[in-house]
């Protein structure tokens, strides 16, 4: 295989490494961008990554048989999916915690009266938290840190080197840390609503003839929104820590 064919193969490997983070909406921080913009960025980053590789690594002819190409593509795609988990797991942790607060506040019952919901439950607090997380992800330059880690991974795991070793302990550690820190984002809301539930339970025992649940529902919604507004003042530190912890655990997940 000559140098041109080797360069084309390395370009394909680089595209597969960047593909999950740039093209798959659930794993990409740029899911809001048009598809053509993400594809152009994918091609540009892959080409720059190949150009930044050592010249001897590109010029050296390499034997790429069918098995090597298949294993190389699989390895690069798995590596890109692993970096995508650093975006997906923090969002899943925050979304799960916000949905829990939604259920506790009674906001999840609003989906029953939404004729356009098509039986898909919507989380009001989850939408607010995830929108705030998206804004902060770019405001804190965490996207630059993500792409810096992706480009730096070429120095540790060269393109098509088949050196990735996924570590289950590191993966489960990332999952547990993501959901734990995600719960910390809305913990004041959950604790405050628990106190309101205790007061409502006491009122129910004192006045069993009154339908206290529907009387207390507007109060719980108001308390949830007030506590969420107070919590979002500390959101940059908590959400930034959530993403940075996921980035710090990436080397353990890929066996580095």
BELGI-V618507 format. One line per field, one symbol per residue. psi: psi as a letter, one per 30 degrees, with the letter a starting at -180 (. if undefined). burial: b if it has 9 or more other C-alpha atoms within 8 Angstrom, else e. A space follows every 10 residues. Layout:
# BELGI-V618507
psi: ???
burial: ???
This chain:
# BELGI-V618507
psi: kleeeeeeee eeeeeeefee ffejeffkfg fflleeeeee eeeeeeeeee eflkeeeefk kkjjleeeee eeeeeeeeee eeefffeeee eeeeeeeeee eeeefgffff ffgjfgfhgj kkjeeeeeee eeeeefeeeg hfeeeefeee effeeejlkg fhgkjkjeee eeeeeeeeee eeefegeeee eeeeeeeeee eeeeeeiffk ifefefeeee eeeeeeeeee effgeeeeee eeeeeeeffe eeegg.
burial: eebeebbeeb bbbbbbbbbb bbbbbebbbe beeeeeebbe bbbebbbebb eebeeeebee beeeeeeebe bbbebbbbbb bbbbbbbbbb bbbbbbbbbb bbbbbbbbee beeeeebeee eebbbbbebb eebbebbbee ebbeebeeeb bebbeebebb ebebeebeeb bebbbebbbb bbbbbbebbb ebbbebeeeb eebbeeeeee ebeeebbeeb bebbeebbee beeebbebbb ebbbbbbebb ebbbbe
